[in-house]
Amino acid sequence: MLTINGTTIELTRGDSAYISIPAVAEDGETPVVFDDSDTLQLQVRDSKSHDGTLMFDGVIRVGENGVPVWYISPAQSTIDTGTYYWDIQYVKDSANIMTYNSGKLKILSEVTV
């Protein structure tokens, strides 16, 4: 089961998900369109601090219409049930890195195995 409420994502442990994570410009309204040459990096940690344990990371691919799509694999979602914190950074070059979105990932217990 996948539920998204704002930037909080709830996913049943062991499930996979494809999640569109759009970005908006500084005006808060104009969509940012990425292309295949853009690098978007994701990290999921057990706390909001960079000192928190890294649960998993990866590269976000750019989907249709330039909107980033986060794929969570079943292997990634087999972490312990609980609340984790994620963010996505747009990396233009080593001097230009921008965290453009962040939120919570709640892994829910599963009934079937």
PDB file as gemmi writes it, atoms N, CA and C in Angstrom:
CRYST1    1.000    1.000    1.000  90.00  90.00  90.00 P 1                      
ATOM      1  N   MET A   1       0.841  -1.175   0.000  1.00  0.00           N  
ATOM      2  CA  MET A   1       0.000   0.000   0.000  1.00  0.00           C  
ATOM      3  C   MET A   1       0.890   1.243   0.000  1.00  0.00           C  
ATOM      4  N   LEU A   2       0.553   2.159  -0.837  1.00  0.00           N  
ATOM      5  CA  LEU A   2       1.275   3.422  -0.922  1.00  0.00           C  
ATOM      6  C   LEU A   2       0.305   4.560  -0.661  1.00  0.00           C  
ATOM      7  N   THR A   3       0.672   5.440   0.275  1.00  0.00           N  
ATOM      8  CA  THR A   3      -0.113   6.631   0.561  1.00  0.00           C  
ATOM      9  C   THR A   3       0.840   7.813   0.606  1.00  0.00           C  
ATOM     10  N   ILE A   4       0.453   8.907  -0.037  1.00  0.00           N  
ATOM     11  CA  ILE A   4       1.270  10.121  -0.021  1.00  0.00           C  
ATOM     12  C   ILE A   4       0.410  11.265   0.483  1.00  0.00           C  
ATOM     13  N   ASN A   5       0.910  11.945   1.524  1.00  0.00           N  
ATOM     14  CA  ASN A   5       0.226  13.106   2.078  1.00  0.00           C  
ATOM     15  C   ASN A   5       1.265  14.218   2.188  1.00  0.00           C  
ATOM     16  N   GLY A   6       1.255  15.136   1.223  1.00  0.00           N  
ATOM     17  CA  GLY A   6       2.271  16.177   1.175  1.00  0.00           C  
ATOM     18  C   GLY A   6       3.613  15.549   0.869  1.00  0.00           C  
ATOM     19  N   THR A   7       4.579  15.687   1.784  1.00  0.00           N  
ATOM     20  CA  THR A   7       5.899  15.076   1.597  1.00  0.00           C  
ATOM     21  C   THR A   7       6.095  13.851   2.487  1.00  0.00           C  
ATOM     22  N   THR A   8       4.991  13.376   3.082  1.00  0.00           N  
ATOM     23  CA  THR A   8       5.048  12.153   3.877  1.00  0.00           C  
ATOM     24  C   THR A   8       4.570  10.990   3.029  1.00  0.00           C  
ATOM     25  N   ILE A   9       5.434   9.994   2.911  1.00  0.00           N  
ATOM     26  CA  ILE A   9       5.148   8.808   2.108  1.00  0.00           C  
ATOM     27  C   ILE A   9       4.996   7.627   3.059  1.00  0.00           C  
ATOM     28  N   GLU A  10       3.903   6.890   2.925  1.00  0.00           N  
ATOM     29  CA  GLU A  10       3.693   5.678   3.709  1.00  0.00           C  
ATOM     30  C   GLU A  10       3.707   4.508   2.746  1.00  0.00           C  
ATOM     31  N   LEU A  11       4.509   3.492   3.060  1.00  0.00           N  
ATOM     32  CA  LEU A  11       4.653   2.340   2.175  1.00  0.00           C  
ATOM     33  C   LEU A  11       4.720   1.078   3.020  1.00  0.00           C  
ATOM     34  N   THR A  12       3.996   0.049   2.609  1.00  0.00           N  
ATOM     35  CA  THR A  12       4.048  -1.229   3.300  1.00  0.00           C  
ATOM     36  C   THR A  12       5.414  -1.868   3.096  1.00  0.00           C  
ATOM     37  N   ARG A  13       5.966  -2.390   4.158  1.00  0.00           N  
ATOM     38  CA  ARG A  13       7.283  -3.022   4.126  1.00  0.00           C  
ATOM     39  C   ARG A  13       7.322  -4.099   3.041  1.00  0.00           C  
ATOM     40  N   GLY A  14       8.371  -4.061   2.211  1.00  0.00           N  
ATOM     41  CA  GLY A  14       8.554  -5.043   1.149  1.00  0.00           C  
ATOM     42  C   GLY A  14       7.891  -4.685  -0.173  1.00  0.00           C  
ATOM     43  N   ASP A  15       7.124  -3.594  -0.205  1.00  0.00           N  
ATOM     44  CA  ASP A  15       6.469  -3.167  -1.447  1.00  0.00           C  
ATOM     45  C   ASP A  15       7.398  -2.274  -2.267  1.00  0.00           C  
ATOM     46  N   SER A  16       7.060  -2.126  -3.529  1.00  0.00           N  
ATOM     47  CA  SER A  16       7.772  -1.182  -4.392  1.00  0.00           C  
ATOM     48  C   SER A  16       6.851  -0.012  -4.707  1.00  0.00           C  
ATOM     49  N   ALA A  17       7.460   1.090  -5.152  1.00  0.00           N  
ATOM     50  CA  ALA A  17       6.662   2.278  -5.480  1.00  0.00           C  
ATOM     51  C   ALA A  17       7.409   3.147  -6.481  1.00  0.00           C  
ATOM     52  N   TYR A  18       6.653   3.797  -7.337  1.00  0.00           N  
ATOM     53  CA  TYR A  18       7.158   4.839  -8.227  1.00  0.00           C  
ATOM     54  C   TYR A  18       6.477   6.130  -7.786  1.00  0.00           C  
ATOM     55  N   ILE A  19       7.273   7.124  -7.409  1.00  0.00           N  
ATOM     56  CA  ILE A  19       6.710   8.347  -6.852  1.00  0.00           C  
ATOM     57  C   ILE A  19       7.248   9.552  -7.607  1.00  0.00           C  
ATOM     58  N   SER A  20       6.354  10.341  -8.185  1.00  0.00           N  
ATOM     59  CA  SER A  20       6.750  11.590  -8.846  1.00  0.00           C  
ATOM     60  C   SER A  20       7.063  12.624  -7.779  1.00  0.00           C  
ATOM     61  N   ILE A  21       8.232  13.270  -7.911  1.00  0.00           N  
ATOM     62  CA  ILE A  21       8.653  14.285  -6.943  1.00  0.00           C  
ATOM     63  C   ILE A  21       8.940  15.572  -7.730  1.00  0.00           C  
ATOM     64  N   PRO A  22       7.899  16.328  -8.062  1.00  0.00           N  
ATOM     65  CA  PRO A  22       8.122  17.552  -8.839  1.00  0.00           C  
ATOM     66  C   PRO A  22       8.845  18.625  -8.038  1.00  0.00           C  
ATOM     67  N   ALA A  23       9.501  19.509  -8.755  1.00  0.00           N  
ATOM     68  CA  ALA A  23      10.182  20.648  -8.137  1.00  0.00           C  
ATOM     69  C   ALA A  23       9.564  21.925  -8.673  1.00  0.00           C  
ATOM     70  N   VAL A  24       9.551  22.963  -7.826  1.00  0.00           N  
ATOM     71  CA  VAL A  24       9.062  24.268  -8.258  1.00  0.00           C  
ATOM     72  C   VAL A  24      10.143  25.304  -8.049  1.00  0.00           C  
ATOM     73  N   ALA A  25      10.102  26.339  -8.866  1.00  0.00           N  
ATOM     74  CA  ALA A  25      11.075  27.428  -8.782  1.00  0.00           C  
ATOM     75  C   ALA A  25      10.866  28.223  -7.497  1.00  0.00           C  
ATOM     76  N   GLU A  26      11.736  29.171  -7.266  1.00  0.00           N  
ATOM     77  CA  GLU A  26      11.693  29.966  -6.038  1.00  0.00           C  
ATOM     78  C   GLU A  26      10.378  30.717  -5.850  1.00  0.00           C  
ATOM     79  N   ASP A  27       9.638  30.954  -6.946  1.00  0.00           N  
ATOM     80  CA  ASP A  27       8.355  31.644  -6.808  1.00  0.00           C  
ATOM     81  C   ASP A  27       7.282  30.748  -6.197  1.00  0.00           C  
ATOM     82  N   GLY A  28       7.599  29.443  -6.044  1.00  0.00           N  
ATOM     83  CA  GLY A  28       6.665  28.510  -5.432  1.00  0.00           C  
ATOM     84  C   GLY A  28       5.597  27.982  -6.366  1.00  0.00           C  
ATOM     85  N   GLU A  29       5.628  28.389  -7.628  1.00  0.00           N  
ATOM     86  CA  GLU A  29       4.587  27.964  -8.562  1.00  0.00           C  
ATOM     87  C   GLU A  29       5.118  27.391  -9.866  1.00  0.00           C  
ATOM     88  N   THR A  30       6.158  27.990 -10.419  1.00  0.00           N  
ATOM     89  CA  THR A  30       6.658  27.580 -11.728  1.00  0.00           C  
ATOM     90  C   THR A  30       7.369  26.230 -11.626  1.00  0.00           C  
ATOM     91  N   PRO A  31       6.908  25.221 -12.396  1.00  0.00           N  
ATOM     92  CA  PRO A  31       7.562  23.914 -12.330  1.00  0.00           C  
ATOM     93  C   PRO A  31       8.980  23.972 -12.899  1.00  0.00           C  
ATOM     94  N   VAL A  32       9.885  23.248 -12.255  1.00  0.00           N  
ATOM     95  CA  VAL A  32      11.244  23.090 -12.762  1.00  0.00           C  
ATOM     96  C   VAL A  32      11.241  21.837 -13.631  1.00  0.00           C  
ATOM     97  N   VAL A  33      11.752  21.966 -14.844  1.00  0.00           N  
ATOM     98  CA  VAL A  33      11.812  20.836 -15.764  1.00  0.00           C  
ATOM     99  C   VAL A  33      13.261  20.364 -15.838  1.00  0.00           C  
ATOM    100  N   PHE A  34      13.494  19.113 -15.435  1.00  0.00           N  
ATOM    101  CA  PHE A  34      14.823  18.522 -15.481  1.00  0.00           C  
ATOM    102  C   PHE A  34      14.979  17.753 -16.788  1.00  0.00           C  
ATOM    103  N   ASP A  35      16.229  17.446 -17.148  1.00  0.00           N  
ATOM    104  CA  ASP A  35      16.455  16.585 -18.306  1.00  0.00           C  
ATOM    105  C   ASP A  35      17.403  15.459 -17.920  1.00  0.00           C  
ATOM    106  N   ASP A  36      17.661  14.564 -18.864  1.00  0.00           N  
ATOM    107  CA  ASP A  36      18.470  13.379 -18.571  1.00  0.00           C  
ATOM    108  C   ASP A  36      19.882  13.689 -18.110  1.00  0.00           C  
ATOM    109  N   SER A  37      20.385  14.883 -18.421  1.00  0.00           N  
ATOM    110  CA  SER A  37      21.749  15.224 -18.013  1.00  0.00           C  
ATOM    111  C   SER A  37      21.812  15.718 -16.564  1.00  0.00           C  
ATOM    112  N   ASP A  38      20.679  15.987 -15.950  1.00  0.00           N  
ATOM    113  CA  ASP A  38      20.643  16.459 -14.566  1.00  0.00           C  
ATOM    114  C   ASP A  38      20.840  15.298 -13.596  1.00  0.00           C  
ATOM    115  N   THR A  39      21.568  15.546 -12.513  1.00  0.00           N  
ATOM    116  CA  THR A  39      21.809  14.529 -11.498  1.00  0.00           C  
ATOM    117  C   THR A  39      20.989  14.869 -10.261  1.00  0.00           C  
ATOM    118  N   LEU A  40      20.168  13.923  -9.853  1.00  0.00           N  
ATOM    119  CA  LEU A  40      19.338  14.071  -8.671  1.00  0.00           C  
ATOM    120  C   LEU A  40      19.670  12.921  -7.727  1.00  0.00           C  
ATOM    121  N   GLN A  41      20.124  13.252  -6.528  1.00  0.00           N  
ATOM    122  CA  GLN A  41      20.547  12.237  -5.567  1.00  0.00           C  
ATOM    123  C   GLN A  41      19.596  12.190  -4.381  1.00  0.00           C  
ATOM    124  N   LEU A  42      19.335  10.990  -3.920  1.00  0.00           N  
ATOM    125  CA  LEU A  42      18.412  10.751  -2.825  1.00  0.00           C  
ATOM    126  C   LEU A  42      19.141  10.075  -1.672  1.00  0.00           C  
ATOM    127  N   GLN A  43      18.774  10.464  -0.451  1.00  0.00           N  
ATOM    128  CA  GLN A  43      19.229   9.746   0.735  1.00  0.00           C  
ATOM    129  C   GLN A  43      18.051   9.561   1.681  1.00  0.00           C  
ATOM    130  N   VAL A  44      18.014   8.403   2.326  1.00  0.00           N  
ATOM    131  CA  VAL A  44      17.022   8.104   3.359  1.00  0.00           C  
ATOM    132  C   VAL A  44      17.805   7.752   4.618  1.00  0.00           C  
ATOM    133  N   ARG A  45      17.527   8.478   5.709  1.00  0.00           N  
ATOM    134  CA  ARG A  45      18.234   8.284   6.979  1.00  0.00           C  
ATOM    135  C   ARG A  45      17.233   8.062   8.110  1.00  0.00           C  
ATOM    136  N   ASP A  46      17.753   7.577   9.228  1.00  0.00           N  
ATOM    137  CA  ASP A  46      16.886   7.322  10.380  1.00  0.00           C  
ATOM    138  C   ASP A  46      16.682   8.550  11.257  1.00  0.00           C  
ATOM    139  N   SER A  47      17.289   9.677  10.892  1.00  0.00           N  
ATOM    140  CA  SER A  47      17.042  10.938  11.593  1.00  0.00           C  
ATOM    141  C   SER A  47      17.205  12.075  10.594  1.00  0.00           C  
ATOM    142  N   LYS A  48      16.810  13.268  10.995  1.00  0.00           N  
ATOM    143  CA  LYS A  48      16.916  14.421  10.109  1.00  0.00           C  
ATOM    144  C   LYS A  48      18.348  14.914   9.966  1.00  0.00           C  
ATOM    145  N   SER A  49      19.245  14.400  10.763  1.00  0.00           N  
ATOM    146  CA  SER A  49      20.635  14.836  10.771  1.00  0.00           C  
ATOM    147  C   SER A  49      21.466  14.044   9.760  1.00  0.00           C  
ATOM    148  N   HIS A  50      22.468  14.690   9.194  1.00  0.00           N  
ATOM    149  CA  HIS A  50      23.369  13.974   8.289  1.00  0.00           C  
ATOM    150  C   HIS A  50      24.200  12.940   9.050  1.00  0.00           C  
ATOM    151  N   ASP A  51      24.183  13.016  10.380  1.00  0.00           N  
ATOM    152  CA  ASP A  51      24.867  12.017  11.202  1.00  0.00           C  
ATOM    153  C   ASP A  51      24.013  10.767  11.407  1.00  0.00           C  
ATOM    154  N   GLY A  52      22.758  10.829  10.990  1.00  0.00           N  
ATOM    155  CA  GLY A  52      21.876   9.675  11.140  1.00  0.00           C  
ATOM    156  C   GLY A  52      22.336   8.528  10.255  1.00  0.00           C  
ATOM    157  N   THR A  53      21.903   7.330  10.597  1.00  0.00           N  
ATOM    158  CA  THR A  53      22.273   6.147   9.818  1.00  0.00           C  
ATOM    159  C   THR A  53      21.664   6.216   8.433  1.00  0.00           C  
ATOM    160  N   LEU A  54      22.503   6.021   7.421  1.00  0.00           N  
ATOM    161  CA  LEU A  54      22.031   5.980   6.036  1.00  0.00           C  
ATOM    162  C   LEU A  54      21.345   4.644   5.811  1.00  0.00           C  
ATOM    163  N   MET A  55      20.055   4.670   5.498  1.00  0.00           N  
ATOM    164  CA  MET A  55      19.299   3.447   5.276  1.00  0.00           C  
ATOM    165  C   MET A  55      19.451   2.980   3.831  1.00  0.00           C  
ATOM    166  N   PHE A  56      19.335   3.918   2.897  1.00  0.00           N  
ATOM    167  CA  PHE A  56      19.628   3.657   1.494  1.00  0.00           C  
ATOM    168  C   PHE A  56      19.730   4.980   0.759  1.00  0.00           C  
ATOM    169  N   ASP A  57      20.373   4.929  -0.392  1.00  0.00           N  
ATOM    170  CA  ASP A  57      20.498   6.120  -1.227  1.00  0.00           C  
ATOM    171  C   ASP A  57      20.384   5.698  -2.689  1.00  0.00           C  
ATOM    172  N   GLY A  58      20.436   6.666  -3.567  1.00  0.00           N  
ATOM    173  CA  GLY A  58      20.351   6.346  -4.983  1.00  0.00           C  
ATOM    174  C   GLY A  58      20.243   7.589  -5.829  1.00  0.00           C  
ATOM    175  N   VAL A  59      20.098   7.348  -7.113  1.00  0.00           N  
ATOM    176  CA  VAL A  59      19.929   8.413  -8.089  1.00  0.00           C  
ATOM    177  C   VAL A  59      18.487   8.382  -8.557  1.00  0.00           C  
ATOM    178  N   ILE A  60      17.879   9.544  -8.631  1.00  0.00           N  
ATOM    179  CA  ILE A  60      16.500   9.669  -9.089  1.00  0.00           C  
ATOM    180  C   ILE A  60      16.519   9.875 -10.600  1.00  0.00           C  
ATOM    181  N   ARG A  61      15.718   9.118 -11.316  1.00  0.00           N  
ATOM    182  CA  ARG A  61      15.669   9.306 -12.764  1.00  0.00           C  
ATOM    183  C   ARG A  61      14.639  10.372 -13.118  1.00  0.00           C  
ATOM    184  N   VAL A  62      14.872  11.003 -14.262  1.00  0.00           N  
ATOM    185  CA  VAL A  62      13.944  12.018 -14.747  1.00  0.00           C  
ATOM    186  C   VAL A  62      12.924  11.316 -15.635  1.00  0.00           C  
ATOM    187  N   GLY A  63      11.661  11.477 -15.286  1.00  0.00           N  
ATOM    188  CA  GLY A  63      10.592  10.825 -16.026  1.00  0.00           C  
ATOM    189  C   GLY A  63      10.029  11.716 -17.123  1.00  0.00           C  
ATOM    190  N   GLU A  64       8.840  11.370 -17.539  1.00  0.00           N  
ATOM    191  CA  GLU A  64       8.157  12.134 -18.579  1.00  0.00           C  
ATOM    192  C   GLU A  64       7.951  13.579 -18.150  1.00  0.00           C  
ATOM    193  N   ASN A  65       8.012  14.468 -19.091  1.00  0.00           N  
ATOM    194  CA  ASN A  65       7.790  15.890 -18.862  1.00  0.00           C  
ATOM    195  C   ASN A  65       8.797  16.514 -17.897  1.00  0.00           C  
ATOM    196  N   GLY A  66       9.966  15.855 -17.722  1.00  0.00           N  
ATOM    197  CA  GLY A  66      11.012  16.428 -16.880  1.00  0.00           C  
ATOM    198  C   GLY A  66      10.765  16.350 -15.394  1.00  0.00           C  
ATOM    199  N   VAL A  67       9.830  15.493 -14.965  1.00  0.00           N  
ATOM    200  CA  VAL A  67       9.518  15.349 -13.537  1.00  0.00           C  
ATOM    201  C   VAL A  67      10.300  14.154 -12.977  1.00  0.00           C  
ATOM    202  N   PRO A  68      11.062  14.358 -11.899  1.00  0.00           N  
ATOM    203  CA  PRO A  68      11.810  13.266 -11.282  1.00  0.00           C  
ATOM    204  C   PRO A  68      10.873  12.186 -10.720  1.00  0.00           C  
ATOM    205  N   VAL A  69      11.286  10.928 -10.883  1.00  0.00           N  
ATOM    206  CA  VAL A  69      10.517   9.804 -10.372  1.00  0.00           C  
ATOM    207  C   VAL A  69      11.418   8.977  -9.460  1.00  0.00           C  
ATOM    208  N   TRP A  70      10.989   8.815  -8.216  1.00  0.00           N  
ATOM    209  CA  TRP A  70      11.708   8.031  -7.218  1.00  0.00           C  
ATOM    210  C   TRP A  70      11.140   6.620  -7.244  1.00  0.00           C  
ATOM    211  N   TYR A  71      12.011   5.654  -7.542  1.00  0.00           N  
ATOM    212  CA  TYR A  71      11.619   4.253  -7.493  1.00  0.00           C  
ATOM    213  C   TYR A  71      12.147   3.660  -6.197  1.00  0.00           C  
ATOM    214  N   ILE A  72      11.245   3.148  -5.384  1.00  0.00           N  
ATOM    215  CA  ILE A  72      11.621   2.435  -4.169  1.00  0.00           C  
ATOM    216  C   ILE A  72      11.461   0.948  -4.471  1.00  0.00           C  
ATOM    217  N   SER A  73      12.540   0.211  -4.372  1.00  0.00           N  
ATOM    218  CA  SER A  73      12.500  -1.222  -4.673  1.00  0.00           C  
ATOM    219  C   SER A  73      12.018  -2.004  -3.452  1.00  0.00           C  
ATOM    220  N   PRO A  74      11.531  -3.233  -3.663  1.00  0.00           N  
ATOM    221  CA  PRO A  74      11.145  -4.058  -2.515  1.00  0.00           C  
ATOM    222  C   PRO A  74      12.307  -4.272  -1.548  1.00  0.00           C  
ATOM    223  N   ALA A  75      13.525  -4.406  -2.062  1.00  0.00           N  
ATOM    224  CA  ALA A  75      14.688  -4.591  -1.183  1.00  0.00           C  
ATOM    225  C   ALA A  75      14.911  -3.368  -0.305  1.00  0.00           C  
ATOM    226  N   GLN A  76      14.712  -2.176  -0.863  1.00  0.00           N  
ATOM    227  CA  GLN A  76      14.899  -0.957  -0.071  1.00  0.00           C  
ATOM    228  C   GLN A  76      13.828  -0.822   0.999  1.00  0.00           C  
ATOM    229  N   SER A  77      12.614  -1.232   0.710  1.00  0.00           N  
ATOM    230  CA  SER A  77      11.528  -1.045   1.678  1.00  0.00           C  
ATOM    231  C   SER A  77      11.455  -2.162   2.719  1.00  0.00           C  
ATOM    232  N   THR A  78      12.435  -3.055   2.724  1.00  0.00           N  
ATOM    233  CA  THR A  78      12.448  -4.090   3.759  1.00  0.00           C  
ATOM    234  C   THR A  78      13.190  -3.638   5.017  1.00  0.00           C  
ATOM    235  N   ILE A  79      13.510  -2.340   5.092  1.00  0.00           N  
ATOM    236  CA  ILE A  79      14.072  -1.811   6.330  1.00  0.00           C  
ATOM    237  C   ILE A  79      13.021  -1.952   7.438  1.00  0.00           C  
ATOM    238  N   ASP A  80      13.439  -1.833   8.669  1.00  0.00           N  
ATOM    239  CA  ASP A  80      12.509  -1.988   9.798  1.00  0.00           C  
ATOM    240  C   ASP A  80      11.344  -1.008   9.684  1.00  0.00           C  
ATOM    241  N   THR A  81      10.192  -1.418  10.189  1.00  0.00           N  
ATOM    242  CA  THR A  81       9.056  -0.509  10.212  1.00  0.00           C  
ATOM    243  C   THR A  81       9.414   0.693  11.082  1.00  0.00           C  
ATOM    244  N   GLY A  82       8.903   1.853  10.702  1.00  0.00           N  
ATOM    245  CA  GLY A  82       9.191   3.067  11.453  1.00  0.00           C  
ATOM    246  C   GLY A  82       9.214   4.268  10.535  1.00  0.00           C  
ATOM    247  N   THR A  83       9.628   5.401  11.073  1.00  0.00           N  
ATOM    248  CA  THR A  83       9.674   6.657  10.335  1.00  0.00           C  
ATOM    249  C   THR A  83      11.115   7.006  10.001  1.00  0.00           C  
ATOM    250  N   TYR A  84      11.347   7.342   8.738  1.00  0.00           N  
ATOM    251  CA  TYR A  84      12.660   7.728   8.237  1.00  0.00           C  
ATOM    252  C   TYR A  84      12.525   9.086   7.563  1.00  0.00           C  
ATOM    253  N   TYR A  85      13.639   9.676   7.214  1.00  0.00           N  
ATOM    254  CA  TYR A  85      13.653  11.015   6.625  1.00  0.00           C  
ATOM    255  C   TYR A  85      14.429  10.975   5.317  1.00  0.00           C  
ATOM    256  N   TRP A  86      13.881  11.628   4.298  1.00  0.00           N  
ATOM    257  CA  TRP A  86      14.507  11.622   2.979  1.00  0.00           C  
ATOM    258  C   TRP A  86      14.712  13.038   2.474  1.00  0.00           C  
ATOM    259  N   ASP A  87      15.692  13.176   1.598  1.00  0.00           N  
ATOM    260  CA  ASP A  87      15.815  14.412   0.830  1.00  0.00           C  
ATOM    261  C   ASP A  87      16.417  14.103  -0.535  1.00  0.00           C  
ATOM    262  N   ILE A  88      16.148  15.005  -1.457  1.00  0.00           N  
ATOM    263  CA  ILE A  88      16.648  14.886  -2.826  1.00  0.00           C  
ATOM    264  C   ILE A  88      17.422  16.147  -3.142  1.00  0.00           C  
ATOM    265  N   GLN A  89      18.633  15.952  -3.656  1.00  0.00           N  
ATOM    266  CA  GLN A  89      19.480  17.079  -4.039  1.00  0.00           C  
ATOM    267  C   GLN A  89      19.653  17.104  -5.543  1.00  0.00           C  
ATOM    268  N   TYR A  90      19.595  18.307  -6.074  1.00  0.00           N  
ATOM    269  CA  TYR A  90      19.924  18.543  -7.478  1.00  0.00           C  
ATOM    270  C   TYR A  90      21.384  18.953  -7.501  1.00  0.00           C  
ATOM    271  N   VAL A  91      22.202  18.213  -8.230  1.00  0.00           N  
ATOM    272  CA  VAL A  91      23.638  18.480  -8.292  1.00  0.00           C  
ATOM    273  C   VAL A  91      23.973  18.976  -9.696  1.00  0.00           C  
ATOM    274  N   LYS A  92      24.215  20.277  -9.795  1.00  0.00           N  
ATOM    275  CA  LYS A  92      24.583  20.866 -11.089  1.00  0.00           C  
ATOM    276  C   LYS A  92      26.072  20.644 -11.348  1.00  0.00           C  
ATOM    277  N   ASP A  93      26.884  20.928 -10.366  1.00  0.00           N  
ATOM    278  CA  ASP A  93      28.318  20.663 -10.363  1.00  0.00           C  
ATOM    279  C   ASP A  93      28.762  20.729  -8.906  1.00  0.00           C  
ATOM    280  N   SER A  94      30.025  20.532  -8.632  1.00  0.00           N  
ATOM    281  CA  SER A  94      30.462  20.470  -7.233  1.00  0.00           C  
ATOM    282  C   SER A  94      30.230  21.768  -6.465  1.00  0.00           C  
ATOM    283  N   ALA A  95      30.065  22.876  -7.183  1.00  0.00           N  
ATOM    284  CA  ALA A  95      29.849  24.165  -6.512  1.00  0.00           C  
ATOM    285  C   ALA A  95      28.371  24.522  -6.379  1.00  0.00           C  
ATOM    286  N   ASN A  96      27.498  23.772  -7.049  1.00  0.00           N  
ATOM    287  CA  ASN A  96      26.069  24.100  -7.059  1.00  0.00           C  
ATOM    288  C   ASN A  96      25.240  22.868  -6.725  1.00  0.00           C  
ATOM    289  N   ILE A  97      24.891  22.748  -5.441  1.00  0.00           N  
ATOM    290  CA  ILE A  97      24.070  21.644  -4.961  1.00  0.00           C  
ATOM    291  C   ILE A  97      22.877  22.248  -4.231  1.00  0.00           C  
ATOM    292  N   MET A  98      21.673  21.765  -4.561  1.00  0.00           N  
ATOM    293  CA  MET A  98      20.471  22.320  -3.971  1.00  0.00           C  
ATOM    294  C   MET A  98      19.548  21.188  -3.522  1.00  0.00           C  
ATOM    295  N   THR A  99      19.220  21.156  -2.232  1.00  0.00           N  
ATOM    296  CA  THR A  99      18.205  20.228  -1.762  1.00  0.00           C  
ATOM    297  C   THR A  99      16.858  20.817  -2.157  1.00  0.00           C  
ATOM    298  N   TYR A 100      16.140  20.101  -2.999  1.00  0.00           N  
ATOM    299  CA  TYR A 100      14.898  20.694  -3.502  1.00  0.00           C  
ATOM    300  C   TYR A 100      13.641  20.089  -2.904  1.00  0.00           C  
ATOM    301  N   ASN A 101      13.763  18.980  -2.206  1.00  0.00           N  
ATOM    302  CA  ASN A 101      12.577  18.425  -1.568  1.00  0.00           C  
ATOM    303  C   ASN A 101      13.023  17.483  -0.461  1.00  0.00           C  
ATOM    304  N   SER A 102      12.213  17.377   0.577  1.00  0.00           N  
ATOM    305  CA  SER A 102      12.501  16.469   1.682  1.00  0.00           C  
ATOM    306  C   SER A 102      11.195  16.093   2.356  1.00  0.00           C  
ATOM    307  N   GLY A 103      11.251  15.034   3.143  1.00  0.00           N  
ATOM    308  CA  GLY A 103      10.041  14.612   3.833  1.00  0.00           C  
ATOM    309  C   GLY A 103      10.278  13.387   4.685  1.00  0.00           C  
ATOM    310  N   LYS A 104       9.198  12.705   5.007  1.00  0.00           N  
ATOM    311  CA  LYS A 104       9.243  11.496   5.833  1.00  0.00           C  
ATOM    312  C   LYS A 104       8.852  10.289   4.988  1.00  0.00           C  
ATOM    313  N   LEU A 105       9.487   9.158   5.297  1.00  0.00           N  
ATOM    314  CA  LEU A 105       9.120   7.875   4.721  1.00  0.00           C  
ATOM    315  C   LEU A 105       8.732   6.977   5.880  1.00  0.00           C  
ATOM    316  N   LYS A 106       7.471   6.586   5.912  1.00  0.00           N  
ATOM    317  CA  LYS A 106       6.982   5.696   6.964  1.00  0.00           C  
ATOM    318  C   LYS A 106       6.827   4.305   6.373  1.00  0.00           C  
ATOM    319  N   ILE A 107       7.599   3.366   6.922  1.00  0.00           N  
ATOM    320  CA  ILE A 107       7.486   1.976   6.490  1.00  0.00           C  
ATOM    321  C   ILE A 107       6.508   1.293   7.436  1.00  0.00           C  
ATOM    322  N   LEU A 108       5.425   0.765   6.856  1.00  0.00           N  
ATOM    323  CA  LEU A 108       4.350   0.148   7.632  1.00  0.00           C  
ATOM    324  C   LEU A 108       4.523  -1.356   7.690  1.00  0.00           C  
ATOM    325  N   SER A 109       3.985  -1.972   8.739  1.00  0.00           N  
ATOM    326  CA  SER A 109       4.107  -3.426   8.869  1.00  0.00           C  
ATOM    327  C   SER A 109       3.289  -4.130   7.789  1.00  0.00           C  
ATOM    328  N   GLU A 110       3.732  -5.323   7.456  1.00  0.00           N  
ATOM    329  CA  GLU A 110       3.057  -6.129   6.449  1.00  0.00           C  
ATOM    330  C   GLU A 110       2.310  -7.267   7.125  1.00  0.00           C  
ATOM    331  N   VAL A 111       1.263  -7.731   6.474  1.00  0.00           N  
ATOM    332  CA  VAL A 111       0.491  -8.824   7.013  1.00  0.00           C  
ATOM    333  C   VAL A 111       0.939 -10.144   6.368  1.00  0.00           C  
ATOM    334  N   THR A 112       1.121 -10.098   5.053  1.00  0.00           N  
ATOM    335  CA  THR A 112       1.552 -11.308   4.343  1.00  0.00           C  
ATOM    336  C   THR A 112       3.068 -11.351   4.237  1.00  0.00           C  
ATOM    337  N   VAL A 113       3.610 -12.513   4.095  1.00  0.00           N  
ATOM    338  CA  VAL A 113       5.053 -12.668   3.928  1.00  0.00           C  
ATOM    339  C   VAL A 113       5.366 -13.474   2.694  1.00  0.00           C  
TER     340      VAL A 113                                                      
END                                                                             
